């Protein structure tokens, strides 16, 4: 399990929750893996109470399954949940892009361009966690540019399921997957800069449906990770 630096104002429960979310979304804690409260407590030097609270929170969004007398396990990847998460994100981000095409401050266009440059540099390293972070940041900037950062917070909570599938795809075909993501982002940015809402919608739909073409390959290669 990878540890993250604790923020100065972060309480123990939120710290544990953030670490578990990071490790689950990046497949460091694999689907189906058992989670030991004692081991987590020892690793983080935190009592078991906030760990138990964090596990309960994760069970509410179907990332952890808790079985009385048996323990807690990372939930296996569920395509039905992924599809609903993708549907929700696609519906909302289409509207975000429509708003962006009405005009945003240049600093946000510059931020998207800078993010793209970072993605290109990161693609050569095969750092999957950083690639996912930059991908998500690209979309976060879009929400921020039209004053919908609170909405992004809601979406990002549900997108952890999608992130796990993306991480698995990057593990399987890292160079091809990262190149496609970068190309998609370049196309979306091009459409934003030209204020072409129809092209934005087309490029976003393509970007958020790529996983459907990878589904069977991933199921065959990692059957033990899926419900």
C-alpha positions as CSV (number, residue, x, y, z in Angstrom):
1,X,0.0,0.0,0.0
2,X,1.4,3.4,-1.0
3,X,1.3,6.0,1.7
4,X,0.5,9.7,1.1
5,X,1.5,12.7,3.2
6,X,-1.1,13.7,5.7
7,X,-2.5,17.2,5.3
8,X,-2.2,19.5,8.4
9,X,-5.9,19.9,9.0
10,X,-6.9,16.3,7.9
11,X,-8.5,14.1,10.6
12,X,-7.6,10.5,10.9
13,X,-10.7,9.2,9.1
14,X,-10.4,11.4,6.1
15,X,-6.7,10.6,5.9
16,X,-7.4,6.8,5.9
17,X,-10.2,7.3,3.4
18,X,-7.9,9.3,1.0
19,X,-5.2,6.7,1.2
20,X,-7.5,3.8,0.6
21,X,-9.2,5.6,-2.3
22,X,-5.8,6.2,-3.9
23,X,-4.7,2.6,-3.5
24,X,-7.9,1.1,-4.7
25,X,-8.3,3.4,-7.7
26,X,-4.8,2.8,-8.9
27,X,-5.1,-1.0,-8.3
28,X,-2.3,-1.1,-5.7
29,X,-5.0,-2.7,-3.6
30,X,-6.4,-5.2,-6.1
31,X,-10.0,-6.1,-6.7
32,X,-11.0,-9.0,-4.4
33,X,-8.0,-8.3,-2.0
34,X,-8.7,-8.7,1.7
35,X,-8.2,-5.6,3.9
36,X,-6.8,-6.1,7.3
37,X,-7.7,-3.4,9.8
38,X,-4.8,-4.4,12.0
39,X,-2.3,-4.1,9.2
40,X,-3.7,-0.8,8.0
41,X,-3.6,0.5,11.6
42,X,0.0,-0.6,12.0
43,X,1.1,0.8,8.6
44,X,-0.5,4.2,9.2
45,X,0.1,4.3,13.0
46,X,-3.6,5.1,13.5
47,X,-6.2,3.4,15.7
48,X,-8.7,1.0,14.2
49,X,-11.8,3.2,14.7
50,X,-11.1,5.7,11.9
51,X,-10.1,2.8,9.7
52,X,-13.3,1.0,10.3
53,X,-15.2,4.3,9.6
54,X,-13.4,4.7,6.3
55,X,-14.1,1.2,5.3
56,X,-17.8,1.7,6.0
57,X,-17.8,4.9,3.8
58,X,-16.1,3.0,1.0
59,X,-18.7,0.2,1.3
60,X,-21.4,2.8,0.7
61,X,-20.0,3.5,-2.8
62,X,-19.4,-0.2,-3.5
63,X,-15.6,0.0,-3.4
64,X,-15.4,-2.3,-0.3
65,X,-17.5,-5.3,0.7
66,X,-17.8,-6.0,4.4
67,X,-18.7,-9.5,5.6
68,X,-19.5,-10.1,9.3
69,X,-17.0,-12.6,10.8
70,X,-15.1,-12.7,7.5
71,X,-13.6,-9.3,7.1
72,X,-13.5,-6.6,4.5
73,X,-12.5,-6.9,0.8
74,X,-11.8,-4.6,-2.1
75,X,-14.9,-4.9,-4.3
76,X,-14.4,-6.5,-7.7
77,X,-14.9,-4.3,-10.8
78,X,-18.5,-4.0,-11.7
79,X,-19.2,-3.1,-15.3
80,X,-22.8,-2.0,-14.5
81,X,-21.6,0.6,-12.0
82,X,-18.9,1.7,-14.5
83,X,-21.5,2.2,-17.2
84,X,-23.7,4.3,-14.9
85,X,-20.7,6.4,-13.8
86,X,-19.8,7.0,-17.4
87,X,-23.4,7.9,-18.3
88,X,-23.6,10.4,-15.5
89,X,-20.2,12.0,-16.4
90,X,-21.0,12.1,-20.1
91,X,-24.4,13.8,-19.5
92,X,-22.9,16.5,-17.2
93,X,-19.6,17.1,-19.2
94,X,-21.5,17.7,-22.4
95,X,-23.2,20.6,-20.6
96,X,-19.8,21.7,-19.2
97,X,-18.4,21.9,-22.7
98,X,-21.4,23.7,-24.0
99,X,-20.8,26.4,-21.4
100,X,-17.1,26.5,-22.2
101,X,-17.9,27.1,-25.9
102,X,-19.7,30.2,-24.8
103,X,-16.4,31.5,-23.7
104,X,-13.9,31.1,-20.8
105,X,-11.0,33.0,-19.5
106,X,-7.7,32.4,-21.3
107,X,-6.0,31.2,-18.2
108,X,-8.1,28.0,-18.3
109,X,-7.2,27.4,-21.9
110,X,-3.6,27.8,-21.0
111,X,-4.0,25.5,-18.0
112,X,-5.5,22.8,-20.3
113,X,-2.6,23.2,-22.7
114,X,-0.1,23.0,-19.9
115,X,-1.8,19.9,-18.6
116,X,-1.5,18.3,-22.1
117,X,2.2,18.9,-22.1
118,X,2.6,17.2,-18.8
119,X,0.5,14.3,-20.0
120,X,2.9,13.9,-23.0
121,X,5.9,13.9,-20.7
122,X,4.3,11.5,-18.3
123,X,3.3,9.0,-21.1
124,X,7.0,8.2,-21.6
125,X,7.4,7.1,-18.0
126,X,4.5,4.6,-17.8
127,X,3.6,6.2,-14.4
128,X,0.0,5.0,-14.4
129,X,-1.0,6.8,-11.2
130,X,0.3,10.1,-12.5
131,X,-1.3,9.6,-15.9
132,X,-4.7,9.0,-14.3
133,X,-4.1,12.1,-12.1
134,X,-3.3,14.3,-15.1
135,X,-6.3,12.9,-17.1
136,X,-8.6,13.7,-14.2
137,X,-7.0,17.1,-13.7
138,X,-7.7,18.0,-17.4
139,X,-11.4,17.4,-16.8
140,X,-11.3,19.2,-13.4
141,X,-10.0,22.3,-15.1
142,X,-13.0,22.2,-17.5
143,X,-15.4,22.2,-14.6
144,X,-13.5,24.9,-12.8
145,X,-13.5,27.1,-15.9
146,X,-17.3,27.4,-15.8
147,X,-17.7,27.7,-12.0
148,X,-18.8,24.1,-11.5
149,X,-16.1,22.7,-9.2
150,X,-18.6,21.5,-6.6
151,X,-20.2,19.4,-9.4
152,X,-16.8,18.0,-10.2
153,X,-16.5,16.9,-6.6
154,X,-19.7,14.9,-6.8
155,X,-18.7,13.3,-10.2
156,X,-15.2,12.4,-9.0
157,X,-16.5,10.4,-6.1
158,X,-18.4,8.1,-8.5
159,X,-15.6,8.0,-11.1
160,X,-13.3,5.9,-8.9
161,X,-15.0,2.8,-10.4
162,X,-14.2,4.1,-13.9
163,X,-10.6,4.9,-12.8
164,X,-10.0,1.3,-11.8
165,X,-10.9,0.1,-15.3
166,X,-8.7,2.9,-16.8
167,X,-5.8,1.9,-14.6
168,X,-6.2,-1.8,-15.7
169,X,-6.3,-0.8,-19.4
170,X,-3.1,1.3,-18.9
171,X,-1.4,-1.7,-17.2
172,X,-2.4,-3.9,-20.1
173,X,-1.6,-1.5,-23.1
174,X,0.2,1.5,-21.5
175,X,1.6,3.3,-24.6
176,X,-1.4,2.9,-26.8
177,X,-3.9,3.9,-24.1
178,X,-1.9,7.0,-23.1
179,X,-1.5,8.1,-26.7
180,X,-5.3,7.8,-27.3
181,X,-6.1,9.7,-24.1
182,X,-3.7,12.5,-25.1
183,X,-5.1,12.7,-28.7
184,X,-8.7,12.8,-27.3
185,X,-7.7,15.7,-25.0
186,X,-6.1,17.5,-27.9
187,X,-9.2,17.1,-29.9
188,X,-11.5,18.3,-27.1
189,X,-9.3,21.4,-26.5
190,X,-9.3,22.1,-30.2
191,X,-13.1,22.1,-30.2
192,X,-13.2,24.3,-27.1
193,X,-10.9,26.9,-28.7
194,X,-13.0,27.0,-31.8
195,X,-16.2,27.1,-29.7
196,X,-17.6,24.2,-31.6
197,X,-20.1,22.6,-29.2
198,X,-21.1,19.8,-31.6
199,X,-17.5,18.7,-32.1
200,X,-16.9,18.9,-28.3
201,X,-19.8,16.5,-27.8
202,X,-18.5,14.1,-30.4
203,X,-15.0,14.1,-29.1
204,X,-16.1,13.7,-25.5
205,X,-18.4,10.8,-26.3
206,X,-15.5,9.1,-28.1
207,X,-13.2,9.7,-25.2
208,X,-15.6,8.3,-22.6
209,X,-16.7,5.2,-24.5
210,X,-13.3,3.8,-25.4
211,X,-13.5,1.3,-22.5
212,X,-16.4,-0.5,-24.2
213,X,-14.0,-1.6,-27.0
214,X,-11.4,-2.9,-24.4
215,X,-13.9,-4.7,-22.2
216,X,-13.6,-8.2,-23.6
217,X,-9.8,-8.1,-23.7
218,X,-9.6,-7.1,-20.1
219,X,-12.2,-9.7,-19.0
220,X,-10.2,-12.4,-20.7
221,X,-6.8,-11.2,-19.3
222,X,-8.0,-10.4,-15.7
223,X,-11.1,-12.5,-15.1
224,X,-10.5,-12.6,-11.3
225,X,-10.8,-8.8,-11.1
226,X,-14.4,-8.6,-12.3
227,X,-17.8,-9.5,-11.0
